[in-house]
Amino acid sequence: MANPGLRAAEREGLVRELMNARRAVRTARYDHDEVGAKAAHAAVDVAKRALGERGPVWWDDGVPDLNRHMARNTPYADWFAALA
């Protein structure tokens, strides 16, 4: 999700950049252009970071971040066990 704190015009510009970068990825893949694909992927990453979709979190909901924990070692342990 994009950072809701971005101004609408800024977010729109960044989304445009992201879409252009994604099209460049597609074109580079179609053309078998490894160098172009690498540059296009980097442009996608830059746009996503500017939008707040990657990189440091921009929100603070007060809930612990459990991303780096195994499900069985979290409050979701019972739910995870039931999947088996």
C-alpha positions as CSV (number, residue, x, y, z in Angstrom):
1,M,0.0,0.0,0.0
2,A,1.2,3.5,-0.8
3,N,1.9,5.9,2.0
4,P,-1.4,7.8,2.5
5,G,0.6,10.8,3.7
6,L,1.7,11.5,0.1
7,R,0.1,14.4,-1.6
8,A,-2.3,13.3,-4.4
9,A,-0.2,14.9,-7.2
10,E,3.0,13.4,-5.8
11,R,1.4,9.9,-5.5
12,E,0.0,10.1,-9.1
13,G,3.5,11.1,-10.4
14,L,5.1,8.2,-8.6
15,V,2.5,5.8,-9.8
16,R,3.1,7.0,-13.4
17,E,6.9,6.4,-12.9
18,L,6.2,2.9,-11.5
19,M,4.0,2.0,-14.5
20,N,6.6,3.3,-16.9
21,A,9.2,1.3,-15.2
22,R,7.0,-1.8,-15.3
23,R,6.5,-1.3,-19.0
24,A,10.3,-1.0,-19.4
25,V,10.7,-4.3,-17.6
26,R,8.2,-6.0,-20.1
27,T,9.9,-4.4,-23.1
28,A,13.4,-5.5,-21.9
29,R,12.2,-9.0,-21.3
30,Y,10.6,-9.2,-24.7
31,D,13.8,-7.8,-26.3
32,H,16.0,-10.2,-24.2
33,D,17.8,-7.1,-23.0
34,E,19.4,-8.2,-19.6
35,V,21.0,-4.8,-19.0
36,G,17.8,-2.9,-19.8
37,A,15.8,-5.3,-17.6
38,K,18.2,-4.8,-14.7
39,A,17.9,-1.0,-15.1
40,A,14.1,-1.2,-15.3
41,H,13.8,-3.4,-12.2
42,A,15.9,-0.8,-10.4
43,A,13.5,1.9,-11.5
44,V,10.6,-0.1,-10.3
45,D,12.3,-0.4,-6.9
46,V,13.0,3.3,-6.7
47,A,9.4,4.1,-7.5
48,K,8.0,1.6,-5.0
49,R,10.3,2.9,-2.2
50,A,9.2,6.5,-3.0
51,L,5.6,5.3,-2.7
52,G,6.3,3.7,0.6
53,E,5.5,0.2,-0.7
54,R,9.1,-1.0,0.1
55,G,11.7,0.1,2.6
56,P,11.1,1.4,6.1
57,V,7.5,1.3,7.3
58,W,5.6,4.5,7.4
59,W,2.9,3.4,9.8
60,D,2.9,2.6,13.5
61,D,-0.1,0.6,14.6
62,G,1.5,-0.4,17.9
63,V,1.5,-4.1,17.0
64,P,4.7,-6.0,17.1
65,D,6.2,-6.9,13.7
66,L,6.1,-10.7,13.5
67,N,7.4,-11.0,9.9
68,R,10.7,-12.5,11.0
69,H,9.1,-15.1,13.3
70,M,7.9,-18.6,12.5
71,A,4.1,-18.8,12.7
72,R,4.4,-21.5,15.4
73,N,6.2,-19.0,17.6
74,T,3.6,-16.3,17.4
75,P,0.1,-15.7,18.6
76,Y,-1.0,-17.4,15.3
77,A,0.4,-20.7,16.4
78,D,-3.0,-22.4,16.9
79,W,-4.2,-21.2,13.5
80,F,-1.0,-22.4,11.9
81,A,-1.2,-25.8,13.5
82,A,-4.8,-26.2,12.3
83,L,-3.6,-25.8,8.7
84,A,-1.8,-29.2,8.8
